[in-house]
Amino acid sequence: VPGVSGGTIAFITGIYEELIESIKSLNAEALRILFKEGIPAFWKYINGAFLVSLFFGIGVSVLTLSKAISYLLLNEPVLLWSFFFGLVLASIFLVAKEITEWKTRVIIAIALGSIVSFFITIATPTHSPEATPFLFLYGFLAIIAMILPGISGAFILLLLGAYSTLIHILNEFRQALSPFNIDALGYYGFKILVFILGCLIGLMAFSRVLSWMFKNYKNTTLALLTGFMIGSLNKIWPWKETTISRLAHEGKPNEAIVPFIQENVWPWNFEHLNDVEKMLSVVPAKDPQILAAVMLMTAGVMLIIILNKYSPENA
C-alpha cells in the first residue's frame, strides 16, 4: 500500500532488529558454514525459521491481497487511508517511546527525518520504463524504503511509475494459476523473480547499514525513523482531491482512469471526485465519510496497541 511502510509494521510488532540482523547474516560467512558445518548450523546462523516464515507471509499477502488493495484504493480510498493513518499515528508514539535519551541530536534527527519523508510524499510520480531489467532496479530501491519505518516501498514504486506495472504483473500471474497457463506463468513469473532479486540484493546491502546504525547510534536512529513516520502522515491523510488523473493499463481489459496527483483537503472541504471522475461515476461524490473514517482510524490505533502488547519482545 503506497504510504504504509513494512518497516513500520515490523517495528511495532517487535521484530525489526531481529529482521535486520537476520538479513545481515546472509553473507559469505553463511556460505562457509553451509559447506563446512552443514545445513543445521547454516539454518541456525541465518535464523532460517524466522526468515522463511516472514517471507512466506509476505508472498501470500502479495498474491492474495493485491487485487483487493487495488479495488479499495480506487473505490474506498478514504476508508483505506483512514485505517492506515491510525496505524502509522499510533506507531509514531510506540517508536518514539523507545528513545532513552532526548538530546539535541535526537531532536535534529526527528526534524530531518520528518522533512525528508514529507518531501518524498509530495514528489511528483513519473512514468518509467516497463522493461524487465528495470524491475531489478525498482526492487532494489523499493526494498530499501520498505525496511525503513515511515518510508513506504510501495510509494517509492509509485514515484518511479512502477507501482501499477507491478500490481498488473502480480494480478496476471495470479490469474494464470487457474486455469494453468504455462506461457503466462513463465512470462510473468520471470518478471517477478527479477524484481525479487533486486529486493534481495537491496536488503542484504542496506541491512548492514541499519545494523551498524542501531549498534552505534540507536537513539539517533530511532529518532530518524520516528521522523520518517511523522513526515509520511502527509501521504496517508485520508481526504484528498485528485488534481490529475491518468490511464492505467492502457489497451488492456482492466484499463481504467485512476488518480495520479492528489492534494490533501480538510474533511469539510472534501470532494471525492474531480470533473473527469464525476463523469465516470467511479465512486459516490462529495461523501467525506467522517464517522466511518474516525472509526477506522481508531481501529488502526487499537490494532497497533494490541500488536505491540503481544509482540515477541513484550510477550
JOSULLIN-V227510 format. One line per field, one symbol per residue. phi: phi as a letter, one per 30 degrees, with the letter a starting at -180 (. if undefined). psi: psi as a letter, one per 40 degrees, with the letter a starting at -180 (. if undefined). burial: b if it has 9 or more other C-alpha atoms within 8 Angstrom, else e. A space follows every 50 residues. Layout:
BEGIN
phi=???
psi=???
burial=???
END
This chain:
BEGIN
phi=.djcdddddddddicdddddddddddbddddddedccjdeddddddhedd dddddddddddddccedddeddddcbddddddddddededdedddddddc bccedddddddddddddddddcdddbccdcdeeddddeddddddddccej cdddddddddicdddddddddddddddbddcddddddddddddddddddd dddddddddddddddcbddddddddddeddddeddcedcbcdcbcbcche iceceadbdcbbbdbdedcdbdbdedddddhdbedhbdhddddddddddd dddddddddcdedcd
psi=hhehhddddddeeeedddddddddegadddddddddeidddddddefddd ddddddddddddddeddddddddddfddddddddddddddddddddeehd hgiddddddddddddddddddeihiihiieidddddddddddddddehhd hhdddddddeeedddddddddddddedhihgddddddddddddddddddd ddddddddddddddddfddddddddddddddedddehdhihhdhiihifh eidfhihiidhiiiiideehhdiadddddefdiiifgefddddddddddd dddddddddeidee.
burial=ebbbbbbbbbbbbbbbbebbbbbbbbeeebbbbbeebbeebbbebbbbee beeeeeeeeebbbeebbebbbbbbebbbbbbbbbbbbbbbbbebbbeebe eeeeebbebbbbbbbbbbbebeeebeeeeeeeebbbbbbbbbbbbbbbbb bbbbbbbbbbbbbbbebbbbbbbbebbeeebeebbeebbebbebbbbbbb bbbbbbbbebbebbeeebbbbbbbbbbbbbbbbbbbbbbbbbbebebbbe eeeebebbbbbbebbeeeebbbbbeebbeeeeeeeeebeeeebbebbbbb bebbbebbebbeeee
END
